[in-house]
Amino acid sequence: MPEKVIYDIVIVGLGPAAVTAALYSYRNNLKTLLVGESFGGATLVSGEIENWPGIISTTGFELSEKMEEQLKKYCMDETCMKRSLIKSIVKNGEFFSVIDKDETEYVSKSVIYATGGEPRKLNIPGEQEYRNHGVTYCATCDGPLYRGKDVAIIGGGNSALKSAHMMKNIAKSVLVVTINPEFMGEQISIKQLEKAESEGRNVRTIKNGKTIEIKGNDKFVESVVIEHLDSKEKEEIKVQGVFVEIGLRPITEPVKNLGLEINAAGEIVANREMKTNIPGFFVAGDVSDLRDKQIIVASGTGCIAALSASEYLAKLGG
Amino acid sequence: MTKEFFMQKGVAYTEKSVATDQIAAQEMIDKSGQMGVPVTIISDEGKEEIVVGFDEERLTSILGLA
């Protein structure tokens, strides 16, 4: 029986944080395995990207493709990069045991965990019933299917604003609902949305509005019910599409038994070196407790995590 | 992922972009009864199987690739 491979680093995820960590680790000649489901992670569906230095404008899809292309310069086979979903990570003595959905085990001296998050749900009546029947969590993926229709974007941050800008050029009308008193994204994006509304274009915004129900005809969405928090009045608004853009829920199920410190938002707590409370276990990107969920920040933390892991391995004598 | 799967398995396919092709978008909604992507339609002697999302197990089973 062949001897079990022991990796220096297993990097979990395929988004910008994981990819950057892998680049640094490959270039450091560390025995590295990058493992995740699909290249780009949340970046893949980020739509237009205009805040990545050196590239005036690109899309999440293009950037993800470029990341994959770049990695292939260093890794061409499954000994260093594998497409699979990681199910659990446990500590076995001095090593981490990383197990995928097919029960394949990868043994490693250190782990960089960069799984990012999945869309948060509203958890209101109608949301689950009409998922993919008018309720979607990805404007970039599904937006074009709502051409000429009335849609609602639920959320007030950058993702919601981005979706609103995309949909105002596709849909008949766009309703943007935030539960907060103000939108909380990039000022340039907020101003553009408010301008479109004030000019009487196809945009309506509701602040202090709580989305309480999604209604339909048993097949597709027909309306959304908003409670105005100021007046307590409820308003039913006809829409055929509801885009839920209220942030990400960190994916931490695979590491729930490691004893990691997790904050109230469910994110893994890390210091500025991306170290967690478990020696040898590093985090990067949106799964960590960093404030700013941005592609460039995720990449930056991937770099920090890789360098910290490298230092950790050097101290181990590996 | 679906496209990569087909390429890896050497399965010939025709791609329709529902983002740019309104007729294809309506066809997808009518046939799958939902609005999520991707949708794979596998035709065999007039009989159609619809797979919503990337479902490797189902695709493998319908196409007899196991």
Interface residues (C-beta under 8 A of the other chain):
Chain A: E37 S38 R131 N132 H133 G134 T136 C141 D142 G143 P144 L145 Y146 R147 K219 F220 G241
Chain B: M1 V18 A19 T20 Q22 A25 M28 I29 G33 Q34 M35 G36 V37 V52
